[in-house]
Amino acid sequence: MDHRTKSFDIYSIQDVRLGQRMKLIISGRPRAQQRPRVALFRRKGRREKQLIYSPSQKLQNELRDILRSIIHPRVEGIGGARKGNKKHSLCLFEELSPLKAEIKFFIPRPKSHFKKNCVRSISNLVPHATSKKHVSKPDVDNMVKLVLDAMQGVVYRNDSHIDTVIATKAYDNVGPCTGRISIDVSISPKARNDNENEEENDVIVIE
């Protein structure tokens, strides 16, 4: 199955388990979620109207399509049997599961980080570039928002299920350094602890 879109591709699939975990790396330049915009248009003989749209919708759809192509073959049928509801059959996690998301953004390196007349490669970085930190746009919180929104309807029903987010950004340090996104979604440690406590409370000791 072809996972490639115009902006993203699958770099590696490390772990995808129904209701437990999704860990994978997507190759492509990390992008920030842009604010909604307003466009004005007028038809002949009619009043001017406002149209509110999201400039990032296309990127979200591309990322969602890649996730769907990976997840749906693994959960189709299984999820429906478990939930007994077709509406929830194609999500990796149950509707009410509190989730933890760890997202790492690896930003493409600029041309100035590489030696002149050399192929883009981690081995051809100039000395000062190896320790260079990424402290410019895009903002990490806006990149997180785009990824969380893209996972809605595929990984989980709504990003309100996320109760823990760990996010970092840095320059890419693999291969040609053209950008990657590492996504790791799992059951929140808080939820696991609550389940363990419930199991302990359910134990009845008979002497």
C-alpha positions as CSV (number, residue, x, y, z in Angstrom):
1,M,0.0,0.0,0.0
2,D,1.3,3.5,-0.9
3,H,1.6,5.7,2.2
4,R,3.1,8.7,0.4
5,T,1.4,12.1,0.0
6,K,2.7,15.3,-1.4
7,S,4.1,16.5,1.9
8,F,4.6,13.3,4.0
9,D,5.7,9.7,3.8
10,I,6.3,6.9,6.3
11,Y,9.8,6.7,7.6
12,S,9.3,3.7,10.0
13,I,6.5,1.9,11.8
14,Q,7.8,0.9,15.2
15,D,4.7,-0.2,17.1
16,V,0.9,-0.2,16.4
17,R,-1.3,-2.1,18.8
18,L,-5.0,-1.8,19.1
19,G,-5.9,0.2,22.2
20,Q,-2.4,0.2,23.5
21,R,0.1,2.1,21.5
22,M,1.0,3.8,18.2
23,K,4.7,4.7,17.6
24,L,5.9,5.7,14.2
25,I,8.1,8.2,12.4
26,I,6.8,10.3,9.4
27,S,9.3,11.9,7.0
28,G,8.6,15.4,5.8
29,R,8.9,19.0,7.0
30,P,7.1,19.6,10.3
31,R,4.5,22.4,9.8
32,A,2.7,24.7,12.2
33,Q,-1.1,24.9,12.5
34,Q,-2.1,28.3,11.0
35,R,-4.9,30.4,12.3
36,P,-8.3,30.4,10.6
37,R,-8.7,33.1,7.9
38,V,-11.6,35.0,6.5
39,A,-12.2,35.3,2.7
40,L,-14.7,37.7,1.3
41,F,-16.7,36.9,-1.8
42,R,-19.7,38.3,-3.6
43,R,-21.9,36.8,-6.3
44,K,-23.5,39.1,-8.9
45,G,-26.6,40.7,-7.5
46,R,-26.1,39.3,-4.0
47,R,-24.6,40.6,-0.7
48,E,-21.0,40.1,0.2
49,K,-20.4,37.0,2.3
50,Q,-17.6,35.8,4.6
51,L,-16.0,32.4,4.4
52,I,-13.9,31.2,7.3
53,Y,-11.4,28.5,6.3
54,S,-8.3,26.8,7.7
55,P,-5.1,27.1,5.6
56,S,-3.7,24.0,7.3
57,Q,-6.6,21.8,6.4
58,K,-4.8,20.2,3.4
59,L,-1.8,19.3,5.5
60,Q,-4.0,17.8,8.2
61,N,-5.8,15.7,5.6
62,E,-2.5,14.5,4.1
63,L,-1.2,13.4,7.5
64,R,-4.6,11.8,8.4
65,D,-4.6,9.9,5.2
66,I,-1.2,8.4,6.0
67,L,-2.3,7.4,9.5
68,R,-5.5,5.9,8.2
69,S,-3.7,3.8,5.7
70,I,-1.6,2.3,8.5
71,I,-4.2,2.0,11.2
72,H,-7.4,0.9,9.4
73,P,-6.1,-2.5,8.1
74,R,-5.1,-3.3,11.7
75,V,-8.3,-2.4,13.4
76,E,-11.1,-2.9,10.9
77,G,-13.4,-5.6,12.1
78,I,-11.7,-5.9,15.4
79,G,-12.7,-2.5,16.7
80,G,-16.3,-3.0,15.5
81,A,-16.6,-6.3,17.3
82,R,-15.2,-4.9,20.5
83,K,-17.4,-1.7,20.5
84,G,-20.4,-3.1,18.8
85,N,-20.7,0.3,17.1
86,K,-19.6,1.0,13.6
87,K,-18.9,4.7,14.4
88,H,-16.0,3.7,16.6
89,S,-14.6,0.7,14.6
90,L,-11.8,2.5,12.9
91,C,-10.1,4.3,15.8
92,L,-7.0,2.8,17.5
93,F,-8.0,3.8,21.0
94,E,-11.3,3.5,22.8
95,E,-13.3,6.7,23.1
96,L,-12.8,7.4,26.8
97,S,-9.2,6.3,27.1
98,P,-7.0,9.1,28.6
99,L,-3.9,9.2,26.3
100,K,-0.4,10.4,26.5
101,A,1.2,11.9,23.3
102,E,5.0,12.3,22.9
103,I,5.8,14.2,19.7
104,K,9.3,15.0,18.4
105,F,9.8,17.4,15.6
106,F,13.0,17.3,13.6
107,I,13.4,20.4,11.5
108,P,15.2,20.3,8.1
109,R,18.6,21.8,8.3
110,P,19.4,24.9,6.1
111,K,22.0,24.8,3.4
112,S,24.4,26.8,5.6
113,H,24.8,23.8,7.9
114,F,26.5,21.7,5.2
115,K,29.9,22.0,3.7
116,K,30.0,23.7,0.3
117,N,29.7,21.5,-2.8
118,C,28.8,18.4,-0.7
119,V,25.8,16.2,-0.6
120,R,23.3,16.8,2.1
121,S,24.3,14.3,4.8
122,I,24.9,14.3,8.5
123,S,28.5,13.5,7.8
124,N,28.9,16.7,5.8
125,L,27.8,19.1,8.5
126,V,30.1,22.0,9.3
127,P,31.5,21.9,12.9
128,H,29.3,24.6,14.4
129,A,26.1,23.0,13.0
130,T,26.3,19.8,15.1
131,S,25.4,21.7,18.3
132,K,23.0,24.2,16.8
133,K,19.7,24.5,18.5
134,H,16.4,25.3,16.7
135,V,15.1,28.5,18.3
136,S,13.1,30.1,15.5
137,K,9.7,29.5,13.8
138,P,7.7,27.3,13.6
139,D,6.6,27.3,17.2
140,V,6.4,23.9,18.8
141,D,2.9,24.4,20.2
142,N,1.5,25.2,16.8
143,M,3.1,22.1,15.3
144,V,1.7,20.0,18.1
145,K,-1.8,21.3,17.3
146,L,-1.6,20.3,13.7
147,V,-0.6,16.7,14.6
148,L,-3.2,16.3,17.3
149,D,-6.0,17.5,15.0
150,A,-4.8,15.2,12.2
151,M,-5.1,12.2,14.5
152,Q,-8.7,12.8,15.2
153,G,-11.1,10.2,13.8
154,V,-8.2,7.8,13.2
155,V,-6.1,7.3,16.3
156,Y,-8.8,8.6,18.7
157,R,-12.2,10.2,18.4
158,N,-11.2,13.7,19.7
159,D,-7.9,15.3,20.9
160,S,-9.7,16.1,24.2
161,H,-8.7,12.5,25.2
162,I,-5.1,13.6,25.4
163,D,-4.3,14.5,29.0
164,T,-0.4,14.5,28.7
165,V,1.7,16.0,25.9
166,I,5.5,16.0,25.7
167,A,6.8,17.8,22.7
168,T,10.3,18.8,21.5
169,K,11.9,20.3,18.4
170,A,15.4,20.1,17.1
171,Y,17.3,20.1,13.8
172,D,17.2,16.8,11.9
173,N,20.2,14.6,12.4
174,V,19.5,11.6,10.2
175,G,20.4,11.1,6.5
176,P,19.9,14.2,4.4
177,C,18.3,16.0,7.4
178,T,15.2,16.9,5.5
179,G,12.8,16.7,8.4
180,R,10.8,14.0,10.4
181,I,8.0,13.8,12.9
182,S,8.2,11.1,15.6
183,I,4.7,10.3,17.1
184,D,4.2,8.1,20.2
185,V,0.6,7.8,21.5
186,S,-0.2,5.4,24.4
187,I,-2.5,5.0,27.4
188,S,-1.8,7.7,29.9
189,P,0.2,6.5,33.0
190,K,-2.5,8.1,35.1
191,A,-5.1,5.8,33.6
192,R,-2.9,2.7,34.0
193,N,-2.4,3.6,37.7
194,D,-6.1,4.1,38.2
195,N,-6.8,0.7,36.6
196,E,-4.3,-1.0,38.8
197,N,-5.8,0.6,41.9
198,E,-9.3,-0.6,40.9
199,E,-8.0,-4.1,40.4
200,E,-6.5,-4.1,43.9
201,N,-9.8,-2.8,45.4
202,D,-11.7,-5.6,43.7
203,V,-9.7,-8.3,45.4
204,I,-11.6,-10.1,48.2
205,V,-9.5,-12.0,50.8
206,I,-11.3,-14.9,52.5
207,E,-9.6,-16.5,55.5
